[in-house]
Amino acid sequence: MAVTERLLLTALSICQLDVTTRPIAPAMFHQQVVHESALECIVIAGKFVMTLTAHFDSNEFAKSLGLSHMKTLNAPWGVAANFGVKTLQVTALRYRTK
């Protein structure tokens, strides 16, 4: 996974896009902030969240993770990618802010 992430970050850098890896966000417990935690995702241009997983049978975990991070970061768009054993699954995500 590290190689895939490095290739992706290099491509985004070549495109001169603003990229944040593993952004820090408040960690919540019972709607109380208890600490800060790094989110396992990449944020592009401050509005687009990308989650990457590997070796899962489906993309459900990456989608759930992506939607959760999008909600935390108040980001409207995202993509979840799962580099499975036999296939690559990519799903576009949209989080509707209130």
N, C-alpha and C positions, 0 to 999 in steps of 0.2 A: 504494500500500500504506500510505503514511503516513496518509492520510485514514481508511482502514478501521481501522487501529490506534488512531487518536485517538478515533474513534467508539466503539470497543470499550472503551477505557480510561475514557471518559466514562460509558458505561453501567454499568461495574463500580463506578465511583466513586459514582454515584447509588445503587447497591445497597449502598453502604458496605462493600464487600469489600476485604480487604487484598490489594494487587496489587504485584508486583515485576516491573519490565521489565528484560530483559537481565541476569539475575542473574550474579554472578561465581562461577566454579567453577574448581577446579584443572585445568590443562592437563597431560595425561599423554602420555608417550612411552616405549614399552617398559615400561609399568607404573611409571614414575618420574614424579613431579611435576616439571615443568620451568618452569612459570609459572602465572599465572592468566589466565583468558579470560572474556569476556562471552558468555553463551549467547544465541542469537537466538530468544528465546521470552518468554512472559509466564507468571508463576507466580501463581496465585490461591490465597489462603489458605494458602500454604506447601506445598500438597499437590497442586495441579492444574496441569498444564503445558499451555499452548496454543501451538501453532506455526502460523504463517500464511505461506503462499506465494502467488504469483500467476503466472498465465500458463503454467502447466505443463499438459500434456495429461492427466496423472493426478495422484492425490494421493500417490503412492508416496514422493516426496521428502519431503513434509511429514510423512508417517507415520514414515519412517526417522529423520528429524531429531527428531521428538517422542519416539520410543522411546529414542533415544540420550540426549536431555536428561533424560528421566524416570529413566533408569538413573543418570546422573551426579548428579541431585538427590535420588535415592531417593524419587521421587514415585510413588504407586500409580496415579494416574489422569491422563488427558490427552485432548486433542482436537487433531486435525490438520485444518486448513482450507486448501483451495486455491481461490483465486478465479481460475478459469481463464478462457480467452478466451470460452467459450460457456456454461460451467456452474460452479456452486459445488459443491465436493465437501467433505463434512465426515465425518470418521471418528473414532469414540470409540476411545481407547487405554487399555490396562491393562498395567501392568508388575508382574509378580509378584516381590515381594521375597522373599529367602530367609529 
